[in-house]
Amino acid sequence: MNVSTHRKITRILISELDKLVSLPWIWTTIISSLIANLFLAAAFTSASAGLHETVGTQSTLDIGLASMVYLQAGFIILGILATCSEYTGGQMRTSLTTVPWRGLQLSMKHVALGIITIPAAFIIVLSGVLYPFIMMRDTPAVVELDVIIGTLAGATGYLTLTTLLSAAVGAILRRTTSTIVVLLTYYFILSPLSRDFLPRIRDYFPDTAGLYMYIPPSSDVIHGLTFIQGTGICMLWTLTLVIVATICHCKRDV
């Protein structure tokens, strides 16, 4: 890669970062996800603390991760807003006038979104995990440090991949409401139902495969996949949709 190409990529990446950080809805979604996750963590912690018979054996880490299934909704919306927002009011025409390299422009948008999502996801997941540890500090629950670190890294990775996957679907459909309906319907209705009707292939869906990225070894969930397998499948889904989104973006007039 020559110097001019490197500078071009850097400029496009900085431009995409500037656009994302200037969107109020991006920060509203992140802050709302943080607040909602803390409320959920408090609710799950209170419910678990009320079960005096089982609180001694229930993993505090499991309680901290119980909100992940709901937390992913915020990151799905985050990814959708990142790509669909430019199609509102003809902003995409302006972007493509400034950056005519369509494939590179969309690729850098995903990279910029990942840069924003990784620290946001880590902080939000960490807050949810720390809350039950702090509130239930008198409960006899021993969790190894390497398990906690691995779980935090896996949960952060899953939320980041989910955000990028959602951004790719948003770039394909180009409509905020339609994309939100499609993805939330899949993640919260179709996928849970399919686990009963399609048990043999459920582990290969992006959300189910992503589950194995962060569930601790001591969890009651049956481990159908390893951490590496779950991560690989989730990454493959994300990469495939990003490629499809890039191809569609390059072939369209706008």
C-alpha positions in Angstrom: 0.0 0.0 0.0 1.5 3.3 -1.1 1.5 6.5 1.0 -1.3 8.2 -1.0 -3.6 5.2 -0.6 -2.9 5.0 3.1 -3.6 8.7 3.5 -6.9 8.3 1.5 -8.0 5.5 3.7 -7.1 7.4 6.8 -9.0 10.5 5.7 -12.1 8.5 4.8 -11.9 6.7 8.2 -11.6 10.1 10.1 -14.5 11.5 8.0 -16.7 8.5 8.9 -15.8 8.8 12.6 -16.6 12.5 12.6 -20.0 11.8 11.0 -20.8 9.1 13.6 -19.8 11.0 16.7 -21.8 14.0 15.5 -25.0 12.0 15.4 -27.0 12.7 18.6 -28.9 9.5 18.2 -25.7 7.5 18.4 -24.9 8.8 21.9 -28.6 8.7 22.9 -28.7 5.0 22.1 -25.4 4.2 23.9 -26.4 6.1 27.1 -29.9 4.6 27.0 -28.4 1.2 26.7 -26.1 1.8 29.7 -29.0 3.0 31.9 -31.3 0.2 30.8 -28.6 -2.4 31.5 -28.0 -1.0 35.0 -31.8 -1.2 35.7 -31.9 -4.8 34.4 -28.8 -5.7 36.4 -30.5 -4.3 39.5 -33.7 -6.2 38.8 -31.9 -9.5 38.2 -29.7 -9.0 41.3 -32.7 -8.3 43.5 -34.6 -11.3 42.1 -31.6 -13.6 42.7 -31.0 -12.2 46.2 -34.5 -13.0 47.1 -34.0 -16.7 46.4 -32.3 -17.5 49.6 -32.1 -21.2 48.9 -30.1 -20.9 45.6 -28.3 -17.6 45.9 -25.3 -19.3 47.4 -24.8 -21.6 44.5 -25.9 -19.3 41.7 -23.1 -17.8 39.8 -22.9 -14.0 40.3 -21.3 -13.8 36.8 -24.4 -15.4 35.3 -26.6 -12.8 37.0 -24.5 -10.0 35.6 -24.9 -11.5 32.1 -28.6 -12.1 32.3 -29.4 -8.8 30.7 -27.4 -9.5 27.5 -30.4 -10.9 25.6 -32.1 -7.5 26.1 -28.9 -5.4 25.9 -28.3 -6.5 22.3 -31.4 -4.6 21.2 -29.6 -1.3 21.9 -26.6 -2.3 19.8 -28.8 -3.6 17.0 -30.4 -0.1 16.8 -27.0 1.5 17.1 -25.8 -0.3 14.0 -29.0 0.5 12.0 -28.8 4.2 12.8 -25.1 4.3 11.8 -25.9 3.3 8.2 -29.5 4.3 7.6 -29.2 7.8 8.9 -27.3 8.9 5.8 -30.2 7.9 3.5 -32.4 10.4 5.3 -32.6 13.8 3.6 -30.2 12.8 0.8 -27.1 12.9 2.9 -25.7 9.9 1.1 -25.4 11.9 -2.2 -23.3 14.4 -0.4 -21.1 11.7 1.1 -20.6 10.0 -2.2 -19.7 13.3 -3.8 -17.0 13.8 -1.3 -15.9 10.1 -1.3 -16.7 8.5 -4.7 -15.1 5.2 -3.7 -18.3 3.5 -2.6 -16.8 0.2 -1.3 -14.1 2.0 0.6 -16.6 4.5 2.1 -18.9 1.8 3.4 -16.0 -0.4 4.7 -14.6 2.6 6.6 -18.0 3.3 8.1 -18.0 -0.2 9.5 -14.5 0.2 10.9 -15.4 3.6 12.4 -18.5 2.0 14.0 -16.4 -0.8 15.4 -14.0 1.8 17.0 -17.0 3.5 18.7 -18.8 0.3 19.7 -15.9 -1.7 21.3 -15.3 0.7 24.3 -19.0 1.4 24.6 -19.9 -2.3 24.7 -17.1 -3.0 27.2 -18.2 -0.3 29.6 -21.8 -1.3 29.5 -21.1 -5.0 29.9 -18.7 -4.3 32.7 -21.2 -2.1 34.6 -23.8 -4.9 34.4 -21.3 -7.5 35.7 -19.9 -5.4 38.4 -23.3 -4.5 39.9 -24.2 -8.0 41.2 -20.6 -8.5 42.5 -20.9 -5.2 44.5 -24.4 -5.8 45.7 -23.9 -9.5 46.6 -20.4 -9.2 47.9 -21.4 -11.1 51.1 -22.6 -14.1 49.0 -20.1 -17.0 48.7 -19.4 -16.9 45.0 -15.9 -17.6 43.7 -15.2 -16.7 40.1 -11.7 -16.9 38.6 -10.3 -13.7 37.2 -9.5 -15.2 33.8 -13.1 -16.4 33.5 -14.3 -12.9 34.1 -11.9 -11.3 31.6 -12.7 -13.9 29.0 -16.4 -13.4 29.5 -16.1 -9.6 29.3 -14.1 -9.9 26.1 -16.5 -12.3 24.6 -19.6 -10.3 25.4 -17.9 -7.1 24.1 -17.0 -9.0 20.9 -20.5 -10.3 20.5 -22.2 -6.9 20.9 -19.6 -5.4 18.4 -20.3 -8.1 15.8 -24.0 -7.7 16.3 -23.7 -3.9 15.8 -21.7 -4.4 12.5 -24.1 -7.1 11.3 -27.1 -4.7 11.9 -25.2 -1.9 10.2 -24.8 -4.2 7.1 -28.4 -5.1 7.0 -29.3 -1.4 7.4 -27.1 -0.6 4.4 -28.9 -3.3 2.4 -32.4 -2.2 3.3 -31.6 1.5 3.6 -34.8 2.2 5.8 -34.5 2.6 9.5 -37.9 1.5 10.5 -38.0 -1.5 8.2 -34.5 -2.7 9.3 -35.4 -2.3 13.0 -38.6 -4.4 12.5 -36.8 -7.1 10.5 -33.9 -7.5 12.9 -35.8 -7.2 16.2 -38.4 -9.7 14.8 -35.6 -12.1 14.0 -33.6 -11.7 17.3 -36.6 -11.7 19.7 -39.3 -13.8 17.9 -38.1 -15.9 15.0 -34.8 -17.1 16.5 -36.2 -18.1 19.9 -39.0 -20.0 18.1 -36.6 -21.7 15.7 -34.7 -23.2 18.6 -37.7 -25.4 19.3 -38.4 -26.3 15.7 -34.8 -26.4 14.3 -32.7 -27.7 17.2 -30.0 -29.2 15.0 -29.1 -26.0 13.2 -29.9 -23.4 15.9 -26.3 -23.1 17.0 -25.4 -21.8 13.6 -27.6 -18.8 13.8 -25.6 -15.6 14.5 -27.3 -14.8 17.9 -27.1 -18.4 19.2 -23.5 -18.8 18.0 -22.7 -15.5 19.7 -24.0 -16.9 23.0 -21.1 -19.2 23.2 -18.7 -16.2 23.0 -19.5 -15.1 26.5 -21.3 -17.8 28.6 -19.0 -18.9 31.4 -18.0 -22.6 31.6 -20.0 -23.0 34.8 -23.2 -21.8 33.2 -26.3 -24.1 33.0 -26.5 -23.5 29.3 -25.5 -26.6 27.3 -22.4 -25.9 25.4 -23.1 -27.0 21.8 -20.2 -25.0 20.4 -16.8 -23.9 21.7 -15.8 -20.3 22.2 -13.7 -20.4 18.9 -16.5 -22.0 17.0 -19.1 -19.6 18.2 -16.9 -16.6 17.4 -16.0 -17.9 14.0 -19.7 -18.5 13.0 -20.7 -15.1 14.3 -17.8 -13.4 12.4 -18.7 -15.3 9.2 -22.3 -14.1 9.4 -21.2 -10.5 9.9 -18.5 -10.6 7.2 -20.9 -12.1 4.7 -23.6 -9.5 5.3 -21.0 -6.7 5.1 -19.8 -8.0 1.7 -23.4 -8.2 0.5 -24.0 -4.7 1.7 -20.9 -3.4 0.0 -21.8 -5.1 -3.3 -25.3 -3.6 -3.1 -23.9 -0.2 -2.2 -21.6 -0.2 -5.2 -24.3 -1.2 -7.7 -26.9 1.3 -6.7 -27.3 4.8 -8.1 -27.3 6.3 -4.6 
